[in-house]
Each structure stands twice: as structure tokens, then as C-alpha cells.
Amino acid sequence: MRSLLTFSLAIVCAAGLVHCTADGTEGSALAVPPNEEADSAVPDPGSSTSPDAAPDAAPDAAPDAEPPIEAGACSADHWCRTPLPSQDLELRAVWSFSTDDAIAVGTAGAIQWNGTSWSVVSSPEVSLEGLTGLWATGPNDIWGTEESSTRIVHGSRTAPGAPFQWKELTGYSFPFPVSFLRSTGPRDLWGLARWPSSSVYLVHGVLPDADEPGEPVWTTTALPLSIGWDFTVNGFAITENREVWIGGHVESWWSPAVARVFHGSPPLTEGDAYTWEESLSTDESLPTLVAGIWAPRSDDVWVISNLGYASEPITKPTVNYRRKTGGNGSAAWSSVPNNSSANAVAVWGSGKDDVWTVGTSGAIRRWNGTNWSTSRISVNGMPLFKDLAAIHGSSANDIWAVGNGIALHRAIGGAP
């Protein structure tokens, strides 16, 4: 049975949705799937392989049934299983600086990778337990958030590879927690804040100059989005030129889930407000949820979707949505078959022809510029059913996928 999303929130808009005309597009409703791209019929290379990461396996497949695989063993697609300090770690976010320098966080705290093994991060003065998001503003500065609280922590170090020293920020006093922490440079932090019966707020933290001590100066702005209490935010991205993308879905007892994506264009004059449009919405032919947004550039945006309801996924091949800008400057959305019924939860990419998603039951999918396909992570024919929660890399040849009791490293030409 479908359930109402308990953290969906009410919002009263003081003004109607302001449409952005910068790219000449209007908010549009897409059926599932409309206007499929010409390359959508390309077979999935992962579909013909023998047992793998079981991207279409039932989410409740018993992980205890998995035979032990030696840490360091690698799959046909170069995903290597790394040794964890404990198999009970529930990792929720990961950040890679290089092949021998990464950090991951979760319910039990933080761990750091040195190129050979993970070690538990010692932080006697600041709790790192429960962090759900990471974002670095430089090689020696990383920021963490906890989606269920207003905590923001900062780790700094003297040189790459050195241990981080952690502190909890005191300057962020807004009563709503920050989620989806992002950055547009070494001095700018961005995020969304929302709590029951509130608007969606765009949070901006400006850091002091590198040679000046101090915390970010925070501002919060209520966004004029035409959403109601049954809208849940599940995606946030901001480009280098500060265009904002916010994705989520509407789900209620009386109608199927509908995915909605909003686009914010930065002001042309400093001090003015963003202008907003509803850029994408799906129709009700199939219930569609937003799993994440990847938008490194304003002319190439991905919305990763799942079918079903928050409490009841549908086992049916899904589509992802891509917004591309043509040579004449106009932008349009199209649906791209995902070739999988796996439930995606996170997305990351190194470029327009290298985008990755991870999800339940060990599902890893890759966009190679032509089609989405399965990335094989089985070792010696043994599939992996552990749920994955996050993915990040420093380049196309250094990618981490982490989750419940698992940290997979894809480092072609590197270690492991």
C-alpha cells in the first residue's frame, strides 16, 4: 500500500511561478517514455552477462546469503572490493580527492582511504556519526551535513593525504537542516533547507578568504516554487555559473507520483533575485519519482528517475530524462531508456559521456554517451546484493561506490 511521505511539506507561495525565458523553454509534462532518443534501441551490454550485481534483483535479497569475497578482488569492469574496518558500516556519502585519498561517512562515523586500506577517522571533539552528505571546496577542505539535523561540520588539513581536523560550525543558525550540500568554488557553499510546514530555502554560505579565519556567512532565501505539502525534494544541483536545479515528486493517495523539476536562473545584476520556471514534469501514465539530478553544465542536465511509490517500487524498466541545448541555443527534454528496473538512489559523472548511478541490490549503471548499461561488479561469478547509497570520483579513472558494508573502487591504471 502506498504511504504518504511523512516529510512532505506545505508551502504557501506569495507569487506565482516566474518563468525563465533565458533558454526559450516552458515547463512541460512528459509521458513515460516520450520522445525516446534514436539510440535507445542499443542493447544493454550488461544484460547478457552471467550473474552480476543483480541490478534487477529484489531489494530484499538476503545479503547474508552472499559468499565472502576477498577484499581487493576486482570485477570484469574494474570494480574492486576494498577492506573496511567493519562490515557493519552503513556508508551514506563518499568523496574522492585522488586514487589514494578519499573519505566516506555514515551512521557510525567517518573512514579515510590511503590507497591501500580504510581507517577510522578520529575526531574526539566533533561527532562524525550520522553524516549524510559531503562536499569539498578544495583539496584540504571538506564539509559534511546531517540531513536530519542542523549540524554542519568542516574538516581541514595541512596537505593532501594528511588527517583532517574537524570542527562543528556555529555560524549556521537557521532552524532547518541543510541537505544536498554543493559548491561553486572555494568560497561558496550551497544547499537546500526545509522542515515541516516550511518553504524550500536556498542556502548560501560565503567563506572568508583563505588567509582569513572565520566561518561562512550564511543567507537563506525562500523560493517561490509552486509546490504543496505533498512535494518531496530528492535532487539538487548547481552549475558553475550558479544555475540551480531542484527535483522532487508529488505523491498522494488519490493520484500517481509525478516528478517535477524546477530551474532557477541567477540574477543578471547583483542583489536581484533568481527567476524560476518549472522545467519538467511527468504525466500520470506511470508513477515517477526523482532519484537525483546531475547538472555540471547548464547545457546538459540529467534527471534520474524511478517508477513506483516511495514505499512500493515498480519492477519495470525505467527512463531517465536529459535536457540538452542545441546549436541554436534552445533547450529541450527527452526521455532516455535506463534499460533496468533497478532502484537508483544517487548519480555522479565525470563528463557528458560518463555518468553513473548507484542503487539498491548492488545496481551500478553507466551512461557512455550512447546508452545506459549495467556495470559488472560480480567477482568470480558471485553477485553483490548490498544496497549502494552514494557515488563520487576525482576523475573517470577514480570512482567510489559505497553503501551498507561495502566500498567499491574503480581505479583504472591506479590502485587498487
C-alpha positions, 0 to 999 in steps of 0.5 A: 500500500502506498504511504504518504511521505511523512516529510512532505511539506506545505508551502504557501507561495506569495507569487506565482511561478516566474518563468525563465525565458533565458533558454526559450523553454516552458515547463512541460509534462512528459509521458513515460517514455516520450520522445525516446532518443534514436539510440535507445534501441542499443542493447544493454551490454550488461544484460547478457552477462552471467550473474552480476550485481543483480541490478534487477534483483529484489531489494530484499535479497538476503545479503547474508546469503552472499559468499565472502569475497576477498577484499581487493578482488576486482570485477570484469569492469574494474570494480574492486572490493576494498577492506573496511574496518567493519562490515557493519558500516552503513556508508551514506556519502563518499568523496574522492580527492585522488586514487589514494585519498578519499573519505566516506561517512555514515551512521557510525562515523567517518573512514579515510582511504590511503590507497591501500586500506580504510581507517577510522577517522578520529575526531574526539571533539566533533561527532562524525556519526550520522553524516549524510552528505559531503562536499569539498571546496578544495583539496584540504577542505571538506564539509559534511551535513546531517540531513536530519539535523542542523549540524554542519561540520568542516574538516581541514588539513595541512596537505593532501593525504594528511588527517583532517581536523574537524570542527562543528560550525556555529555560524549556521543558525537557521532552524532547518537542516541543510541537505544536498550540500554543493559548491561553486568554488572555494568560497561558496557553499550551497544547499537546500533547507526545509522542515515541516510546514516550511518553504524550500530555502536556498542556502548560501554560505560565503567563506572568508578568504583563505588567509582569513579565519572565520566561518561562512556567512550564511543567507537563506532565501525562500523560493517561490516554487509552486509546490504543496505539502505533498512535494518531496525534494530528492535532487539538487544541483548547481552549475558553475555559473550558479544555475540551480536545479531542484527535483522532487515528486508529488505523491498522494493517495488519490493520484500517481507520483509525478516528478517535477523539476524546477530551474532557477536562473541567477540574477543578471545584476547583483542583489536581484533575485533568481527567476524560476520556471518549472522545467519538467514534469511527468504525466500520470501514465506511470508513477515517477519519482526523482532519484537525483539530478546531475547538472555540471553544465547548464547545457546538459542536465540529467534527471534520474528517475524511478517508477513506483511509490516511495514505499512500493517500487515498480519492477519495470524498466525505467527512463531517465530524462536529459535536457540538452541545448542545441546549436541554436541555443534552445533547450529541450527534454527527452526521455532516455531508456535506463534499460533496468528496473533497478532502484537508483538512489544517487548519480555522479559523472565525470563528463557528458559521456560518463555518468553513473548511478548507484542503487539498491541490490548492488545496481551500478549503471553507466551512461557512455554517451550512447546508452545506459548499461549495467556495470559488472561488479560480480567477482568470480561469478558471485553477485553483490546484493548490498544496497549502494547509497552514494557515488563520487570520483576525482576523475573517470579513472577514480570512482567510489561506490559505497553503501551498507558494508561495502566500498567499491573502487574503480581505479583504472591504471591506479590502485587498487 
